[in-house]
Amino acid sequence: MIICRFFCGFPSKNPALKPKQYDHTMSSKKSFLKKHLLLILSLHVCSPMAFGITGSITDLGFSSEQAPKESFFGPLKGSAKIQLSRNLRRNNWENFFSANHKDSVFDTFLIKADLSLNYPLANSFPSLKNSPAFKETLVFLILSYKRPLYDVPQTIKRYCFQSHFCFEQTNIGISNSFHKKNSLTGQYSAYLTIPTSKKSYDQIKFVGIGASLNTHYPFFSKAGLQISGISSHFFDTAVYGSNFANAVGSESNDIFSMFNQAGLRFAYSEQSFIPATVIYISHLVGQDYQKDTFQGLSLGCSTVWSLGKRLRIVTGLRWGSSIFRHEYTARAKKADPFNADETFISGGLSYSF
């Protein structure tokens, strides 16, 4: 799924309220994502410098580098990314490394992976090479994976059909680049989301649709120091067989979601051992079928070490929280800055081919 829930989770409905009857009809009712799961995954945001539209990794550091022009597979290009992440919550050091205790190192420890493939449309339709509007159009496919590194079987079942069959949504679409004056560049896309995840199966999801816009603008470049601005904007919706996101009807699917990110990238090209730094802010807004509006805000910082033109090491720290909670929800409260449950550290690898 394109829009991610990247915090600890929006509030669930008040459990004291009577659950709604589950709708098993296959009518054309629409919705989108659960608003009660972790808001960590389901989006890989990219700058226009490197290909990547969607996926499970939200860290802007994974998409802040120039992709290689040459590929091992001719016109077919892509990237493979893997990331481990965990929040900062711990119980005590005595039981921190015990898998049988809450808030141990394994609690909320997630592994995420994205495989992105893209192919120039003009290679299949040579007549498009002479068209300014379509000569840079790409057809893309994104496969994503998400799983707790270790947890009890009940938790694993939320993510996986079997213990290791934990694929996220499959995204298929087309993207194109644009170039404006004053060095502004960007990429826009339209895509379909195929419901291949365990979550979408539970939600009776039929198909999702969305659109995105990514921009890049160089602000400063002198004596090896480069400062540039990047932004990403997504709109997503979907069609479901029910208004509700679970079997008991206590969670509602979403009508739509919009996700926006903006940040600055700092890089020093004179010394290769100095990593690039990406500082960014993310905002999510949407509405569910109970007419509850939800919003979330996240602040992130990432460092990127380039090991050649293809391989990168990315580390990150991100804090996020709900900034709006409906007054009748069970978890209605003010956002708690720097809460350990909503502060995540991460590390991973990205390889372009």
N, C-alpha and C positions, 0 to 999 in steps of 0.2 A: 504494500500500500504506500502511496506517495507521501501523504502527510503523516508525520510521526507524532506520537505522544512522548515527549522527551523529558518529562519530569517523573516524579514518583507516582503520579496518577491523580486524576481528578476525582472529586468525591463521588461516592456511590449514593444511590437513593437511600432514604431513611429506612432501615430494616424494619422499623415499627409499622411502616405503611403496608397496607395489604398488597401483595404482589399482583401484578396484572396478569390476566390470562394470556397464555402464549398463543400467538396466531400462526397456525400451520398452513394457511392458505398460500397459494402461489400467485397472488395478485401482484400488480405492478406497484408495490409499495417501495419507497426508496429510503436509503439510509447510508451510513458510511462506517465509522469505526466505533468500537466501545470507548466510553469515556472513563473507564474505571481501571484500566490496566496501566502498566508502567509506560511513561511517555518517553521511552528511551530510543525506540527503534522505528523502522519502516521508511526512512528517508535517507538517501545519500544525496546531499546537495553538492553541486559542483560549480566551479567558476567556468567561464567559457574557454579558458585555456586548456582544460583537460576534459575529455568526454566522461559523462556520467550523469544520468538523470535521476535515477531513483535507487533505492536499496535500503539496507538496514542500518547503515552507518551515517550518523548525522554530523560528524566532526568535519568542519570546513578545512582542516589541515590536510585531509585526505585528497582534496581536489584543488590544492593551491599551487601545484607545480605544472610546468609545461609538459605535455605528453610527447613522447618521441614521434618524429615524423615517419620513420620507417618501422614496418611491422614484420614479424616473422611469417605472417600468413598473407602477405600481399595486401590487398585493399581491406581485408578484415582486420580490425583493430579492437583493442579492449583493455581491460584491467582486471586484476584480482586483488581483493582487499580482505584483510582479516583483522579483527580488533577484539581485545578483552577489556571489559569495563566492570567496575564495581563502585558502589557508593561507600562513603567513609564511616558508616555505622559499624560499631563493634560493641560486644558485650563486655568482655574483659580479656586480658592477654592470656589468662590461664586456659581458657577454652577457645581461643581465637582460631586455632588450627584444627579444631575438632569438628568433623562433619556432622556430629550428632547434636550440636548446640546452636541455638538461634544466634544470629549476628556473628557467626564464625566467618572465616575468610571465604567460605563457599557460598554464603548467603548473598544473594543478589549479584553473584559473579556470573556474567554473561559472555558468551562467545558469539560473535557476529561475523558474517562473511558476505561479500558481494562479488559476483562475476558479471562484468559488463562487456557486451559485444556490440560493435556497430559496423555497418557496411554502407558505402556510398551508393545512393540510389542511382546515380548516373552510370555506374558500372553495369547495371542491369538494363538501363535505358539510355544508350549513348546519346540520343537526341537531347537529353537534358543537360549535357556538358556545355551547350551553347546558350543555355537559359540562365540569366543572372539570378533568377528567383529560385532555381532548383539545383544548380550545379554543386552546391555544398550540402544538399540535403542528405541526411543519414537515416538509415533504418536501424533501430536499436532493440536489443533484448537484454533485460536485467534479471538475473537469478539471485535470490537472497536466502540467507540461512541464519537462524537465531535459535539459541538453546542455552539454558542454564548450564554452567560447567559441571555442576553437581547439585542435585536436590532430591527431595523425596518424590516418589512416582506421581503423586497427585499434582505436584507443581509441573513436572515434566509434561504431563498430559495437556496442560494449558497451551503448550508450545508445539507439541509433536503428535503425529499420528501413532508412531511407535517411539521407542526410546531415543532413536537417532534420526528419524525421518521428520525433520523440523524446518522445512522450507517455508519461507515467507511468500508474499505475493509475487507473481511473475508479471513483469511489465513489458509491453511491446508498443512501440510507437515510432514517430519520425521527429527529427529535430533539424534545425537549420541555424546558420550563423548570420549575424548582421554586423555591419561596420558603420559607425557614425563618425562625424567630424570630431576633432579634439581628442582622438585616440580612444574614444569609447567603443568597446566591442561587446558582443553578447551572443546569446543563444536562446532560441525559443523552441518549444516542443509541444506535441500533443500525443496522448498515449492511452492505451487500454490497460487496465489492471485485471489480470486473470486470477480468480480465487483458488490458489493452490495451497494456502496455509490452513493449519488447524483452526485458527481463529475465524477465518472466513467460512469454514465449514460449519462451525457452531452458530455463526450469525446468519446462515442461509444466504450467503452473498452470491449474486449472479455475475455481475461484472462492475468494474469501476472505470471512470473516465476522468481525465484531468488535463491540465495545461500548465506550463511553467515558463518562466523568463529568468535568465541569468545574465548578469552584466559584470564588466570589469573595466576599471578606469585607473591609469597610472597617474598618481598625484605628484610624485617627486622621484628624481633619479639623478644622483650626483655622488662622485667619489666612491662608487660601488654600492651605496645605499639606495635601495629602491622601496618606495612606499606606494601601495596601490589599494584601491577600494574595490570590494566585491559585494555583490548582492544576489539573492535568489528569492523568487516569488512563485508560489504554487497555489493552485486551486484544485480541489478534488471533491468528487461526489461519487455515489455508487447506487446500484439497484439491488435491493434485497427482497427476500420472500416474506419478511416480517418486519415490524417496527422495532422489535426487541432484540437485544444482543445476547440473551441467554434463555435457557429453557423455562425458567420460572418467571420471566417477564419483569424482573427487578432492574434491568439495565436496558437503556434505550439506544438504538443505533442513531447515527448522526445524519442529518440532512446534507450538510456540507462542512468542509474545513478549508481554511486558508492559512498558509504557512509562509512567513517572511523571515529572511535572514539578511543581515548587513554587517560588514566588518572591514578591518584594515589588515593588510599583510605587509610585514616589514622583513626585508631580506638584505643581506650584505654579501655581495658576490666576490669580494676580494679574498675572503677566508672561507674555505669550504667547510671547516669544522664548526663554524658558527651557524646554528640552525635558523631557518626562517621562523618568524612568529606570526601567528594569526589570532587576532582578537575580534570577537564577533558577538552579536546579540541576535536572539531568535524570538519570534512571537507567533503564537498560534491562536486562532479564534475559530469558533464553529458553533453550530446549533444542532440539538438533537430533536427527536420527534415528540418529546415532552415539552418542547419550546424552551428548554433551558439553554442559555448561552454560556459558553465556557471560554476562558482565555488562559494562556500560559506565557510566561516570560522566562528566558534562559540567557545567561551570560557564560561565554566560553573563551578559553585561551588554549592554543595548541602550539607545539614546536615541531618543526619538520626538518629532519636530517636527510639530505639527498646522498645516496650511495650510488653514484653514477646517474645516467639519464633515465633509468627505468625503475630502480628500487628506492623506496623511501621508508624511513622509520618515523612514525607519528605518535606523539604523546599528547595527552590533553587533560584539562581540568574544567569541569562545567558545573555551574550551579543553576538550578531552575526551580520554579514554583508556580502553582496556580495563582493568578492575580485576580480571579473572580470566582467566587463560590456561591451557588444559589443558597438563600437563607434557609431553605427547608431540607438541604442535603445533610447526611449524617456527619460529614466531615467539614461542615461550614466553619471556617476560622480564617484568621489573617495569615498571610504568607509569613513564614519564619525564615529570615535571611540566614544563610550559611548553616541550615539544618543539615546534619550529617546524612540523613535519609535522602536528601535532595541534592547532594554534592557528589559528583562522580569523577573518578580518575580513570584513565584509559591509556592503552598502548597498543600499537599494531604496526602492520606492514602493508605497503601498497606496491604492486608491481604492474607496470604498463607493458603491453606487448603489441 
